[in-house]
Amino acid sequence: GEKRLFHAYLPYPQRLRYQVEVVIPPGYSVQGADKLNVAMENQWGAFTGVASVSGDKLTMTVTKIYRTHLVDRAQWHDFSTFLQQAFDFGQAQVLLVKNQD
């Protein structure tokens, strides 16, 4: 891979948490929500995604933790592994499927 030329400076260590609820239309079900259940952690940070279906709601909870404000350029690869997990989560898709009555 490419070598990073500069250190990464973040504003401060932080924890971000988002929760999204999607109403499932009557007569439909969700496929692929299990792909949204992920967890990755290392010394630089962590990323977790949790999805569940309850009744007519798909709930997704995402937590991203940055443990430092400075990442030495030599450590960028290790730092970027949890960033990649977050990116991959954002690319995941679920499918609403019409139920067969």
C-alpha positions in Angstrom: 0.0 0.0 0.0 0.9 3.6 -0.1 3.0 5.2 2.6 1.4 8.1 4.5 3.5 11.2 4.4 2.1 13.1 7.4 0.8 12.3 10.8 -2.9 12.3 11.3 -4.2 15.0 13.7 -7.7 14.6 15.1 -9.5 17.3 17.1 -9.6 15.1 20.3 -10.4 11.6 21.4 -14.1 11.0 21.1 -17.0 8.6 21.0 -19.7 8.9 18.4 -23.0 7.0 18.6 -25.8 7.0 16.1 -29.1 5.2 16.2 -31.3 4.9 13.1 -34.8 3.4 13.0 -36.5 2.4 9.8 -40.2 1.5 9.7 -40.8 -1.7 7.7 -43.9 -1.3 5.5 -46.8 -3.6 6.2 -46.4 -6.8 4.2 -42.6 -6.6 4.0 -39.7 -8.2 5.8 -36.0 -7.4 6.0 -33.2 -9.5 4.6 -29.5 -9.0 5.2 -29.7 -7.1 8.6 -27.2 -9.7 10.0 -24.5 -8.1 7.7 -24.8 -5.0 9.9 -23.7 -6.7 13.0 -19.9 -6.0 13.1 -17.3 -5.2 15.7 -13.7 -4.2 15.4 -11.3 -2.8 18.0 -7.6 -1.9 18.3 -5.4 0.4 20.2 -6.5 3.4 18.1 -10.2 3.0 18.1 -13.2 0.9 17.7 -16.3 0.5 15.5 -19.4 -1.5 16.2 -22.6 -1.8 14.3 -25.6 -3.6 15.7 -28.9 -4.2 13.8 -32.1 -5.7 15.0 -35.6 -6.1 13.8 -38.5 -5.8 16.3 -42.0 -5.7 15.1 -42.2 -3.2 12.2 -38.8 -1.5 12.9 -35.3 -2.1 11.8 -33.0 -0.4 14.4 -29.3 0.2 13.6 -26.9 1.4 16.3 -23.4 2.5 15.3 -20.6 3.4 17.7 -17.2 4.8 16.6 -14.5 5.5 19.1 -11.3 7.5 18.5 -8.9 6.9 21.4 -6.3 9.5 20.4 -5.8 12.8 18.8 -2.5 12.0 17.1 -1.7 9.1 14.9 1.9 8.7 13.8 2.2 8.2 10.1 4.1 4.9 10.7 1.0 3.6 12.5 -1.5 4.8 9.9 -2.2 1.3 8.6 -3.2 0.0 12.1 -5.4 3.1 12.6 -7.1 2.8 9.3 -8.3 -0.7 9.9 -11.2 0.5 12.1 -11.9 3.3 9.6 -12.3 0.7 6.9 -14.8 -1.2 9.0 -16.9 1.9 9.3 -16.7 2.5 5.6 -17.7 -1.1 4.8 -20.7 -0.8 7.2 -21.8 2.3 5.3 -21.7 0.3 2.1 -23.8 -2.6 3.4 -27.3 -3.0 2.1 -30.5 -4.6 3.5 -33.4 -5.7 1.3 -37.1 -5.2 1.9 -38.9 -8.3 0.6 -42.6 -8.5 0.0 -44.0 -11.3 2.0 -45.8 -14.1 0.2 -49.3 -14.4 1.6 
